[in-house]
Amino acid sequence: MPGIGKFLIILGLIIAAIGIIFTLAGRLPWLGRLPGDIYIKRDNFTFYFPLATSILISVILSFILWLFRR
């Protein structure tokens, strides 16, 4: 059972971190507007894919999870 408890604590911390990111997203104007994000706007069509933002968030989450596994 200690493994489940540790997993639930880590899952809770991850959910809390995601909540903080969503709360602060309005205060961080560069989040979602990084160079490398794909934004195409035509007459009746808009396509937005946050590629650089996704990579940045992935690197940060990978680092945090790496710290917990140590």
Phi and psi in degrees as GROMACS dihedral restraints (atoms count N, CA, C in turn):
[ dihedral_restraints ]
;  ai    aj    ak    al  type     phi  dphi    fc
    3     4     5     6     1   -63.0    20    10
    4     5     6     7     1   -28.7    20    10
    6     7     8     9     1   -66.0    20    10
    7     8     9    10     1   -38.9    20    10
    9    10    11    12     1   -67.7    20    10
   10    11    12    13     1   -40.2    20    10
   12    13    14    15     1   -62.2    20    10
   13    14    15    16     1   -44.1    20    10
   15    16    17    18     1   -63.5    20    10
   16    17    18    19     1   -41.6    20    10
   18    19    20    21     1   -61.4    20    10
   19    20    21    22     1   -43.4    20    10
   21    22    23    24     1   -66.3    20    10
   22    23    24    25     1   -36.6    20    10
   24    25    26    27     1   -64.5    20    10
   25    26    27    28     1   -46.0    20    10
   27    28    29    30     1   -64.2    20    10
   28    29    30    31     1   -42.1    20    10
   30    31    32    33     1   -62.1    20    10
   31    32    33    34     1   -40.6    20    10
   33    34    35    36     1   -63.8    20    10
   34    35    36    37     1   -40.2    20    10
   36    37    38    39     1   -66.1    20    10
   37    38    39    40     1   -38.3    20    10
   39    40    41    42     1   -65.7    20    10
   40    41    42    43     1   -43.5    20    10
   42    43    44    45     1   -63.6    20    10
   43    44    45    46     1   -40.0    20    10
   45    46    47    48     1   -64.3    20    10
   46    47    48    49     1   -40.1    20    10
   48    49    50    51     1   -64.5    20    10
   49    50    51    52     1   -40.2    20    10
   51    52    53    54     1   -64.3    20    10
   52    53    54    55     1   -40.6    20    10
   54    55    56    57     1   -62.0    20    10
   55    56    57    58     1   -40.0    20    10
   57    58    59    60     1   -65.6    20    10
   58    59    60    61     1   -41.0    20    10
   60    61    62    63     1   -62.2    20    10
   61    62    63    64     1   -44.1    20    10
   63    64    65    66     1   -65.7    20    10
   64    65    66    67     1   -34.8    20    10
   66    67    68    69     1   -68.6    20    10
   67    68    69    70     1   -40.7    20    10
   69    70    71    72     1   -88.2    20    10
   70    71    72    73     1    -5.1    20    10
   72    73    74    75     1   -59.5    20    10
   73    74    75    76     1   -35.0    20    10
   75    76    77    78     1   -71.0    20    10
   76    77    78    79     1   -25.6    20    10
   78    79    80    81     1   -89.0    20    10
   79    80    81    82     1   -10.3    20    10
   81    82    83    84     1  -110.5    20    10
   82    83    84    85     1    87.8    20    10
   84    85    86    87     1   -65.8    20    10
   85    86    87    88     1   -21.6    20    10
   87    88    89    90     1   -79.3    20    10
   88    89    90    91     1   -18.2    20    10
   90    91    92    93     1   -71.2    20    10
   91    92    93    94     1   115.6    20    10
   93    94    95    96     1    96.8    20    10
   94    95    96    97     1    -3.7    20    10
   96    97    98    99     1  -130.1    20    10
   97    98    99   100     1    36.2    20    10
   99   100   101   102     1   -79.7    20    10
  100   101   102   103     1   154.3    20    10
  102   103   104   105     1   -62.9    20    10
  103   104   105   106     1   130.6    20    10
  105   106   107   108     1   111.1    20    10
  106   107   108   109     1   -15.3    20    10
  108   109   110   111     1   -75.6    20    10
  109   110   111   112     1   136.3    20    10
  111   112   113   114     1   -92.4    20    10
  112   113   114   115     1   123.4    20    10
  114   115   116   117     1  -136.8    20    10
  115   116   117   118     1   114.2    20    10
  117   118   119   120     1  -122.4    20    10
  118   119   120   121     1   125.3    20    10
  120   121   122   123     1  -126.3    20    10
  121   122   123   124     1   121.2    20    10
  123   124   125   126     1  -117.2    20    10
  124   125   126   127     1  -168.2    20    10
  126   127   128   129     1   -55.0    20    10
  127   128   129   130     1   -63.5    20    10
  129   130   131   132     1  -116.1    20    10
  130   131   132   133     1    24.5    20    10
  132   133   134   135     1  -143.5    20    10
  133   134   135   136     1   132.4    20    10
  135   136   137   138     1  -131.8    20    10
  136   137   138   139     1   129.7    20    10
  138   139   140   141     1  -125.7    20    10
  139   140   141   142     1   126.7    20    10
  141   142   143   144     1  -132.8    20    10
  142   143   144   145     1   124.3    20    10
  144   145   146   147     1  -131.6    20    10
  145   146   147   148     1   110.5    20    10
  147   148   149   150     1   -79.2    20    10
  148   149   150   151     1    72.9    20    10
  150   151   152   153     1   -64.8    20    10
  151   152   153   154     1   -52.6    20    10
  153   154   155   156     1   -66.2    20    10
  154   155   156   157     1   -37.9    20    10
  156   157   158   159     1   -64.7    20    10
  157   158   159   160     1   -41.2    20    10
  159   160   161   162     1   -63.6    20    10
  160   161   162   163     1   -41.0    20    10
  162   163   164   165     1   -65.9    20    10
  163   164   165   166     1   -42.4    20    10
  165   166   167   168     1   -62.2    20    10
  166   167   168   169     1   -46.0    20    10
  168   169   170   171     1   -64.7    20    10
  169   170   171   172     1   -38.1    20    10
  171   172   173   174     1   -63.4    20    10
  172   173   174   175     1   -42.4    20    10
  174   175   176   177     1   -64.6    20    10
  175   176   177   178     1   -43.4    20    10
  177   178   179   180     1   -64.4    20    10
  178   179   180   181     1   -45.9    20    10
  180   181   182   183     1   -65.5    20    10
  181   182   183   184     1   -37.5    20    10
  183   184   185   186     1   -63.2    20    10
  184   185   186   187     1   -40.3    20    10
  186   187   188   189     1   -65.6    20    10
  187   188   189   190     1   -42.8    20    10
  189   190   191   192     1   -63.8    20    10
  190   191   192   193     1   -45.1    20    10
  192   193   194   195     1   -65.6    20    10
  193   194   195   196     1   -34.5    20    10
  195   196   197   198     1   -63.9    20    10
  196   197   198   199     1   -38.5    20    10
  198   199   200   201     1   -65.1    20    10
  199   200   201   202     1   -38.7    20    10
  201   202   203   204     1   -70.9    20    10
  202   203   204   205     1   -28.8    20    10
  204   205   206   207     1   -79.0    20    10
  205   206   207   208     1   -16.3    20    10
